[in-house]
Amino acid sequence: MKTLFGAVTLSLALAAALQPAQAQEVVIGVPVASTGIFSFAAVPGRNGIETALEELNATGELGGLTLKLLIEDTASDKNQATTLVSRFAQYDKAAVILGPTSSVEAFAALPVAQEQGVPVVSTASADVSRVGDWIFKSNATPATIMQALGEQAAARLAPRNVAYVFNRDNDAYIAQKNGVKDLFEAKGIKTVAEETIVGSDTDFTALATKLAALDIDTLLISTTAETSANIIIQAKQAGLSDKVRILGTPSMASQQFLKVGGSAVEGTIFVADYFLESASPLNKTFVEAYQRKFKIAPDVFAAIGYNQLKVAAAAIKAAGPTYDRAAIRAALLTVKDLPTVLGGGKLTINDNRTPTYGGFVLTVKGGAFTLL
């Protein structure tokens, strides 16, 4: 097991006028997959959290309240994620937990938080809120976010014959695939094939050959950023026609997808919670702060991480004067029209403890993301 201690601790400074005796500290456990197969999402997500923390510090939004973030690496391992959530809940007495990164880790670890009565604000793609009433999501569920892609693709591309490739060992990617497949089939669009992979797969030679031989006009790929890019590269090398439209999930809204895929992913169409070029003032502030700190533009996962802490901070602020777990959970249920860099710019937590905010349908053009 990798290091569980030596957490990176980040704190909001007290307002200058307050005395140290007046300080009130809220501990937040942050289990993120800084290494391993889910790091493509976790590293920018962690950076987004840090950007949000600095913004809260600079604006004094929380007054004299101090947020103490304990950031630990799950190594993309569900067992390590479970151990960390248990430690945060019992040893560190965390008032709230942000994470874990992936659905695989979340479904293994979050029952511990539910049992211990610790509110969780998760960015896992799948609908992990069904684990229990202490579990909240800060990003939209797979079916919700994929609906925008399915509707636009059906209307603008008029697909007739579709093949699907998806991770069978990840609930989120299954749900994202089904979000489009169910919508397409309801419109009479034919499913030609459904091919599955697992997260550890790297050689897609046989799959690529099969895809290239299919009579399809559309291919939907529902898996991680790097894996999606590699499947596309190998399928095109095997002879997949350039006329086949390739659709995908929010994972494609990652710089890793562009880096690995190169010219092979030009024209790929996918849905995303976030668009870098959004003109909202909040997004401009976020982009400037993120680029200043990390010397790179934020991607969708950075924006989701930024939003994750902002959601938690809004609930913590409303949970005073006790700032305990039950008060924070109750406050999360009241989050409504919270300004966000995601979707249409306003986030509301619904009765299922998941947010609504809309989404962007993007494509790759000239090696960059742009609105379809």
C-alpha positions as CSV (number, residue, x, y, z in Angstrom):
1,M,0.0,0.0,0.0
2,K,1.3,3.4,-0.9
3,T,1.7,6.2,1.7
4,L,-1.4,7.0,3.6
5,F,0.1,9.7,5.8
6,G,2.1,12.8,5.1
7,A,-1.0,14.4,3.6
8,V,-0.7,17.6,1.7
9,T,-2.4,20.1,4.0
10,L,-3.8,23.3,2.6
11,S,-5.5,25.9,4.9
12,L,-7.4,29.1,4.4
13,A,-5.8,31.9,6.3
14,L,-7.8,33.7,9.0
15,A,-9.1,37.2,8.3
16,A,-6.6,39.7,9.7
17,A,-9.1,41.2,12.1
18,L,-9.8,37.9,13.9
19,Q,-7.9,36.5,16.8
20,P,-6.5,32.9,16.6
21,A,-8.9,31.9,19.5
22,Q,-11.8,32.7,17.2
23,A,-10.7,30.3,14.5
24,Q,-12.9,27.3,13.6
25,E,-11.3,24.5,11.5
26,V,-13.2,22.1,9.2
27,V,-11.2,19.1,8.1
28,I,-11.9,17.8,4.6
29,G,-10.6,14.4,3.4
30,V,-9.6,14.3,-0.3
31,P,-8.8,10.8,-1.7
32,V,-7.7,11.3,-5.3
33,A,-6.1,9.0,-7.9
34,S,-3.0,11.1,-8.4
35,T,-1.3,8.0,-9.9
36,G,-2.6,5.0,-11.8
37,I,-5.2,4.7,-14.6
38,F,-7.5,7.4,-13.3
39,S,-4.8,10.0,-12.8
40,F,-5.7,11.7,-16.1
41,A,-8.8,13.0,-14.3
42,A,-7.5,13.2,-10.7
43,V,-4.5,15.3,-11.3
44,P,-6.3,18.2,-13.0
45,G,-9.2,17.7,-10.5
46,R,-6.8,18.1,-7.6
47,N,-5.4,21.2,-9.2
48,G,-8.9,22.6,-9.6
49,I,-9.6,22.0,-5.9
50,E,-6.4,23.9,-5.0
51,T,-7.4,26.7,-7.3
52,A,-10.8,27.0,-5.6
53,L,-9.1,27.0,-2.2
54,E,-6.8,29.9,-3.1
55,E,-9.8,31.8,-4.5
56,L,-11.7,31.3,-1.2
57,N,-8.7,32.5,0.7
58,A,-8.3,35.6,-1.5
59,T,-11.9,36.6,-1.3
60,G,-12.4,35.9,2.4
61,E,-15.7,34.3,1.5
62,L,-15.6,32.0,4.5
63,G,-14.6,34.7,7.0
64,G,-12.6,33.3,9.8
65,L,-13.4,29.7,9.0
66,T,-10.4,27.5,8.1
67,L,-10.6,24.6,5.7
68,K,-7.9,22.0,6.2
69,L,-7.6,19.7,3.2
70,L,-6.0,16.3,3.6
71,I,-5.1,15.3,0.1
72,E,-4.0,11.6,-0.4
73,D,-3.3,9.4,-3.4
74,T,-5.5,6.3,-3.9
75,A,-3.2,5.1,-6.7
76,S,-6.5,4.3,-8.6
77,D,-6.9,1.3,-6.3
78,K,-10.3,0.7,-4.7
79,N,-8.8,-1.0,-1.7
80,Q,-6.5,2.0,-1.0
81,A,-9.5,4.3,-1.5
82,T,-11.5,2.4,1.0
83,T,-8.7,2.5,3.6
84,L,-8.3,6.3,3.1
85,V,-12.1,7.0,3.4
86,S,-12.1,4.9,6.6
87,R,-9.1,6.8,8.0
88,F,-10.6,10.2,7.1
89,A,-13.9,9.3,8.7
90,Q,-12.6,7.7,11.9
91,Y,-9.0,8.9,12.6
92,D,-9.0,12.4,11.0
93,K,-12.6,13.2,12.0
94,A,-13.2,14.8,8.6
95,A,-16.4,16.8,8.4
96,V,-16.8,16.1,4.7
97,I,-15.0,14.0,2.0
98,L,-14.3,15.0,-1.6
99,G,-13.8,11.9,-3.7
100,P,-12.7,9.3,-4.6
101,T,-12.0,10.0,-8.3
102,S,-13.4,7.0,-10.1
103,S,-16.7,5.1,-9.9
104,V,-14.7,1.9,-9.3
105,E,-13.1,3.4,-6.2
106,A,-16.3,5.2,-5.1
107,F,-18.6,2.1,-5.1
108,A,-16.0,0.3,-3.0
109,A,-15.2,3.1,-0.5
110,L,-18.3,5.2,-0.1
111,P,-20.3,2.6,1.9
112,V,-17.7,3.3,4.6
113,A,-18.6,7.0,4.6
114,Q,-22.3,6.2,4.6
115,E,-21.9,3.9,7.6
116,Q,-19.9,6.5,9.5
117,G,-22.3,9.3,8.6
118,V,-19.8,11.5,6.7
119,P,-21.1,13.6,3.9
120,V,-19.4,13.0,0.6
121,V,-19.2,15.3,-2.4
122,S,-18.1,13.0,-5.2
123,T,-16.9,13.6,-8.8
124,A,-17.2,9.9,-9.8
125,S,-19.0,9.7,-13.1
126,A,-21.5,7.0,-12.1
127,D,-24.6,7.8,-9.9
128,V,-22.8,7.0,-6.7
129,S,-25.5,8.8,-4.7
130,R,-27.4,5.6,-4.6
131,V,-24.9,4.3,-2.1
132,G,-26.8,6.2,0.6
133,D,-28.2,9.5,1.8
134,W,-24.9,10.8,2.9
135,I,-23.5,10.7,-0.6
136,F,-23.8,13.7,-3.0
137,K,-22.4,14.3,-6.5
138,S,-20.9,17.6,-7.7
139,N,-21.1,16.6,-11.4
140,A,-24.0,15.4,-13.5
141,T,-24.9,11.7,-13.8
142,P,-23.8,9.8,-16.9
143,A,-27.3,9.4,-18.4
144,T,-28.1,13.1,-17.9
145,I,-24.8,14.5,-19.4
146,M,-24.9,12.0,-22.3
147,Q,-28.5,13.0,-23.3
148,A,-27.3,16.2,-24.8
149,L,-24.9,14.3,-27.0
150,G,-27.5,11.8,-28.1
151,E,-30.0,14.4,-29.0
152,Q,-27.6,16.6,-31.0
153,A,-26.0,13.6,-32.8
154,A,-29.4,12.2,-33.8
155,A,-30.6,15.5,-35.1
156,R,-27.4,16.7,-36.9
157,L,-25.7,13.5,-38.0
158,A,-28.7,11.3,-38.7
159,P,-26.9,8.0,-37.7
160,R,-28.4,4.8,-39.0
161,N,-26.0,2.0,-37.9
162,V,-24.1,2.3,-34.7
163,A,-21.4,0.3,-32.9
164,Y,-20.6,0.7,-29.2
165,V,-17.3,0.1,-27.3
166,F,-17.3,0.4,-23.5
167,N,-15.7,-0.6,-20.3
168,R,-17.6,-3.5,-18.8
169,D,-15.8,-3.1,-15.5
170,N,-16.9,0.5,-14.9
171,D,-20.5,1.4,-14.1
172,A,-20.1,5.0,-15.2
173,Y,-18.9,4.0,-18.7
174,I,-21.7,1.4,-19.0
175,A,-24.3,4.1,-18.0
176,Q,-22.8,6.6,-20.4
177,K,-23.0,4.1,-23.3
178,N,-26.6,3.3,-22.4
179,G,-27.5,7.0,-22.2
180,V,-26.9,7.3,-25.9
181,K,-27.8,3.8,-27.0
182,D,-31.3,3.9,-25.4
183,L,-32.0,7.3,-26.9
184,F,-30.8,6.2,-30.4
185,E,-32.8,2.9,-30.3
186,A,-35.9,4.8,-29.2
187,K,-35.5,6.8,-32.4
188,G,-35.1,3.7,-34.5
189,I,-31.4,3.9,-34.9
190,K,-29.9,0.4,-35.3
191,T,-27.3,-1.1,-32.9
192,V,-24.9,-3.2,-35.1
193,A,-22.5,-4.3,-32.3
194,E,-21.6,-3.8,-28.7
195,E,-17.9,-4.6,-27.8
196,T,-16.5,-4.5,-24.3
197,I,-13.1,-4.0,-22.8
198,V,-11.6,-3.7,-19.3
199,G,-9.7,-0.8,-17.9
200,S,-6.4,-2.6,-18.0
201,D,-6.5,-3.4,-21.7
202,T,-3.9,-1.8,-24.0
203,D,-3.8,-4.0,-27.1
204,F,-6.9,-3.4,-29.3
205,T,-5.7,-5.1,-32.4
206,A,-8.5,-7.7,-32.6
207,L,-11.1,-5.1,-31.6
208,A,-9.8,-2.6,-34.2
209,T,-10.0,-5.3,-37.0
210,K,-13.6,-6.1,-36.0
211,L,-14.6,-2.5,-35.9
212,A,-13.1,-1.8,-39.3
213,A,-15.1,-4.7,-40.9
214,L,-18.5,-3.5,-39.5
215,D,-21.0,-1.8,-41.7
216,I,-21.5,1.3,-39.5
217,D,-21.7,5.0,-39.9
218,T,-21.2,5.9,-36.2
219,L,-19.0,4.5,-33.4
220,L,-19.5,5.4,-29.8
221,I,-16.5,4.8,-27.4
222,S,-17.2,4.9,-23.6
223,T,-13.9,4.6,-21.7
224,T,-11.0,6.6,-20.4
225,A,-9.3,9.4,-22.3
226,E,-6.1,7.5,-23.2
227,T,-7.9,4.2,-24.0
228,S,-10.4,6.0,-26.2
229,A,-7.6,7.6,-28.1
230,N,-5.7,4.3,-28.5
231,I,-8.8,2.5,-29.8
232,I,-9.4,5.2,-32.4
233,I,-5.8,5.1,-33.5
234,Q,-5.7,1.3,-33.8
235,A,-9.2,1.2,-35.5
236,K,-8.1,3.7,-38.2
237,Q,-4.8,1.8,-38.7
238,A,-7.0,-1.3,-39.2
239,G,-9.0,0.4,-41.9
240,L,-11.9,2.1,-40.2
241,S,-13.4,4.5,-42.7
242,D,-12.9,8.3,-42.1
243,K,-16.6,8.6,-42.9
244,V,-17.5,6.8,-39.6
245,R,-18.4,9.5,-37.1
246,I,-16.8,8.9,-33.6
247,L,-18.8,9.9,-30.5
248,G,-17.6,9.8,-26.9
249,T,-18.0,10.6,-23.3
250,P,-16.7,13.5,-21.1
251,S,-13.4,11.6,-20.7
252,M,-12.5,12.9,-24.2
253,A,-12.6,16.4,-22.9
254,S,-9.1,15.8,-21.5
255,Q,-5.8,17.2,-22.7
256,Q,-4.6,13.6,-22.5
257,F,-7.0,12.6,-25.2
258,L,-5.6,15.2,-27.5
259,K,-2.0,14.4,-26.6
260,V,-2.3,10.6,-27.2
261,G,-4.7,10.8,-30.1
262,G,-3.1,13.5,-32.2
263,S,-4.5,13.8,-35.7
264,A,-6.4,10.5,-35.4
265,V,-9.0,12.1,-33.0
266,E,-9.8,15.1,-35.3
267,G,-13.6,15.4,-35.8
268,T,-14.4,13.3,-32.7
269,I,-17.6,14.5,-31.0
270,F,-18.4,14.2,-27.3
271,V,-20.2,15.9,-24.5
272,A,-18.5,17.8,-21.7
273,D,-19.5,19.4,-18.4
274,Y,-17.1,22.3,-19.2
275,F,-15.9,24.4,-22.1
276,L,-12.7,26.4,-21.7
277,E,-14.0,29.2,-24.0
278,S,-17.1,29.9,-22.0
279,A,-17.5,33.7,-21.7
280,S,-18.9,33.7,-18.1
281,P,-17.0,36.0,-15.7
282,L,-16.6,33.2,-13.2
283,N,-14.9,31.0,-15.9
284,K,-12.6,33.8,-16.9
285,T,-11.5,34.2,-13.3
286,F,-11.0,30.5,-12.9
287,V,-9.0,30.1,-16.2
288,E,-6.7,33.0,-15.3
289,A,-6.1,31.7,-11.8
290,Y,-5.5,28.1,-13.0
291,Q,-3.1,29.1,-15.8
292,R,-1.2,31.4,-13.4
293,K,-0.7,28.6,-10.9
294,F,-0.2,25.6,-13.2
295,K,1.1,27.1,-16.4
296,I,-1.6,25.2,-18.5
297,A,-5.2,25.7,-19.4
298,P,-7.8,23.8,-17.3
299,D,-9.7,20.9,-18.7
300,V,-13.1,19.5,-17.8
301,F,-11.6,17.6,-14.8
302,A,-10.0,20.7,-13.4
303,A,-13.3,22.5,-13.7
304,I,-15.1,19.6,-12.0
305,G,-12.6,19.7,-9.1
306,Y,-12.9,23.4,-8.8
307,N,-16.7,23.1,-8.7
308,Q,-16.4,20.2,-6.2
309,L,-14.8,22.4,-3.5
310,K,-17.0,25.3,-4.3
311,V,-20.1,23.2,-3.7
312,A,-18.7,21.8,-0.4
313,A,-17.6,25.3,0.7
314,A,-21.1,26.7,0.1
315,A,-22.6,24.0,2.3
316,I,-20.0,24.4,5.0
317,K,-20.6,28.1,5.1
318,A,-24.3,27.5,5.5
319,A,-23.7,24.8,8.2
320,G,-22.6,27.3,10.9
321,P,-22.2,27.7,13.7
322,T,-21.6,24.0,14.4
323,Y,-20.1,23.0,11.0
324,D,-20.6,19.4,12.0
325,R,-21.4,16.5,9.6
326,A,-25.1,16.5,10.0
327,A,-25.3,20.3,9.5
328,I,-23.2,20.1,6.3
329,R,-25.3,17.3,4.9
330,A,-28.4,19.3,5.5
331,A,-26.9,22.3,3.9
332,L,-25.9,20.3,0.8
333,L,-29.6,19.5,0.3
334,T,-30.3,23.3,0.0
335,V,-27.7,24.2,-2.7
336,K,-29.6,26.0,-5.4
337,D,-28.6,28.2,-8.3
338,L,-24.9,28.1,-7.1
339,P,-22.7,30.0,-9.6
340,T,-20.5,27.4,-11.4
341,V,-18.1,27.2,-14.3
342,L,-20.0,24.0,-15.5
343,G,-22.8,23.9,-18.1
344,G,-25.2,26.8,-18.1
345,G,-23.6,28.5,-15.1
346,K,-26.0,27.7,-12.3
347,L,-25.9,24.5,-10.2
348,T,-28.8,23.0,-8.2
349,I,-28.6,19.8,-6.1
350,N,-31.8,17.9,-6.8
351,D,-33.8,15.5,-4.6
352,N,-31.5,12.6,-5.7
353,R,-28.5,14.5,-4.3
354,T,-27.1,15.1,-7.8
355,P,-26.6,18.4,-9.6
356,T,-28.2,19.8,-12.7
357,Y,-26.5,22.5,-14.8
358,G,-26.5,21.4,-18.5
359,G,-23.6,20.5,-20.8
360,F,-21.6,21.3,-23.9
361,V,-21.4,19.2,-27.1
362,L,-17.8,19.6,-28.4
363,T,-15.7,18.4,-31.2
364,V,-11.9,18.3,-32.0
365,K,-10.9,20.8,-34.7
366,G,-7.3,21.7,-35.5
367,G,-6.1,19.9,-32.4
368,A,-8.3,21.8,-30.0
369,F,-11.8,21.6,-28.5
370,T,-14.6,23.7,-30.0
371,L,-18.4,23.8,-29.8
372,L,-20.0,21.5,-32.4
